């Protein structure tokens, strides 16, 4: 798609984010299964439910814009998620794997925060207040997920360090 207006840029970026969220809904169940820490599994499971809500909000945004809710392949998220999948293959189920999963998950969150922050501003410039509100709600959930992962990492990283020293 050729992008020549701010509205076209907004729609193009929304399609990218929509696909990214769909990819994440497929990756999170694998991360739940791969995590050793119950707290981390619960966080991933909770974020899966939130992510399904993000998809629904994006569908609302497309509806407001009078566009079909469909994505275009988000290669950036594809790459970030592939790196996360490698973690599952490279480490046994343990605090060390959990530490690596948290790192991978935070990369996903930061990618999403950047994307949602940008499209929220495009919508603001276009005077799309309802869309701004929907995107801001998702952005805040992404930030909260990142903070939760940081909190979990404090104990998981210590456990991983102790376990690796004992090995």
C-alpha positions in Angstrom: 0.0 0.0 0.0 1.3 3.4 -0.9 1.1 5.8 2.1 0.6 9.5 1.3 -1.5 10.8 4.2 -1.5 10.6 7.9 -4.7 8.6 7.9 -3.2 6.1 5.5 -0.2 5.9 7.8 -2.4 5.3 10.8 -4.3 2.5 8.9 -1.1 0.9 7.7 0.4 0.9 11.1 -2.8 -0.4 12.7 -2.7 -3.4 10.2 0.8 -4.1 11.3 -0.1 -4.0 15.0 -3.2 -6.1 14.4 -1.0 -8.8 12.9 1.5 -8.5 15.7 -1.2 -9.0 18.3 -2.5 -12.1 16.5 1.1 -13.5 16.4 1.4 -12.8 20.1 -1.9 -14.7 20.9 -0.3 -17.8 19.2 3.1 -17.4 21.0 1.8 -16.8 24.6 0.4 -20.3 25.2 3.8 -21.8 24.3 5.4 -19.4 26.7 2.9 -20.4 29.5 3.8 -24.0 28.9 7.6 -23.3 28.8 7.8 -21.3 32.0 8.9 -23.0 35.2 7.7 -20.3 37.6 4.1 -20.3 38.5 4.1 -16.5 38.8 5.5 -16.2 35.3 3.0 -18.7 33.9 0.2 -16.8 35.5 1.6 -13.5 34.1 1.8 -14.9 30.6 -1.7 -16.4 30.9 -3.1 -13.1 32.1 -1.4 -11.2 29.3 -2.9 -13.7 26.8 -6.3 -12.6 27.9 -5.3 -8.9 27.7 -3.9 -9.5 24.3 -7.2 -10.9 23.1 -8.7 -7.7 24.4 -6.2 -5.7 22.4 -7.2 -7.5 19.3 -10.9 -6.6 20.0 -10.0 -3.0 20.7 -8.1 -2.8 17.3 -11.2 -4.3 15.7 -13.2 -1.5 17.2 -10.7 1.0 15.9 -11.0 -0.4 12.4 -14.8 -0.2 12.7 -14.6 3.4 13.7 -12.4 4.1 10.7 -14.8 2.2 8.4 -12.1 -0.3 7.4 -11.9 -4.1 7.5 -10.0 -5.5 10.5 -7.1 -7.2 8.8 -3.4 -7.2 9.2 -0.3 -7.1 7.2 2.6 -9.3 8.2 4.5 -7.7 11.0 8.0 -8.9 10.3 9.4 -7.1 13.3 7.2 -9.0 15.7 7.8 -12.2 13.8 11.5 -11.8 14.4 11.1 -10.9 18.1 8.9 -13.9 18.6 11.3 -16.2 16.7 14.0 -15.2 19.1 11.8 -15.9 22.0 11.0 -19.4 20.6 14.8 -20.1 20.4 15.0 -19.5 24.2 12.5 -22.4 24.7 14.7 -24.7 22.6 18.0 -23.6 24.0 17.4 -24.0 27.8 15.8 -26.6 29.9 12.7 -25.7 32.0 14.3 -23.8 34.9 14.8 -20.4 36.4 17.4 -19.7 33.8 14.9 -20.4 31.0 12.4 -18.2 32.8 14.9 -15.3 33.0 15.4 -15.6 29.2 11.7 -15.8 28.6 11.2 -12.6 30.6 13.8 -10.9 28.5 12.1 -12.1 25.3 8.7 -11.1 26.6 9.9 -7.6 27.5 11.3 -7.1 24.0 7.8 -7.9 22.7 6.3 -5.4 25.2 8.7 -2.6 24.2 8.0 -3.2 20.5 4.3 -2.9 21.2 4.7 0.2 23.4 6.6 1.9 20.6 3.9 0.9 18.1 0.9 1.9 20.2 2.5 5.2 21.2 3.1 6.1 17.6 -0.5 5.2 16.4 -2.0 6.9 19.4 -0.3 10.1 18.4 -1.4 9.8 14.7 -4.9 9.4 15.9 -4.6 12.4 18.2 -3.3 14.5 15.3 -6.3 13.4 13.2 -8.8 14.3 16.0 -9.8 10.7 16.5 -10.5 11.0 20.2 -12.3 7.7 20.6 -9.5 5.9 18.9 -6.9 7.7 21.0 -8.7 6.5 24.1 -8.8 2.9 22.9 -5.1 2.9 21.9 -4.1 4.6 25.2 -5.9 1.9 27.2 -3.9 -0.8 25.4 -0.7 1.2 25.8 -1.2 1.4 29.5 -1.8 -2.4 29.7 1.4 -3.0 27.8 3.3 -0.8 30.2 1.8 -2.6 33.2 2.7 -6.0 31.6 6.3 -4.8 31.2 6.4 -3.6 34.9 5.0 -7.0 36.0 7.7 -8.8 34.1 10.4 -6.6 35.7 9.0 -7.4 39.1 9.0 -11.2 38.4 12.5 -10.9 37.0 13.9 -9.7 40.3 13.3 -13.0 42.0 13.7 -15.2 38.9 17.0 -13.7 37.9 18.4 -14.3 41.4 17.2 -17.9 41.4 18.7 -18.4 37.9 22.0 -17.0 39.1 22.1 -19.2 42.2 21.1 -22.3 40.3 23.8 -21.7 37.6 26.5 -21.2 40.3 25.4 -24.5 41.9 25.6 -26.4 38.6 
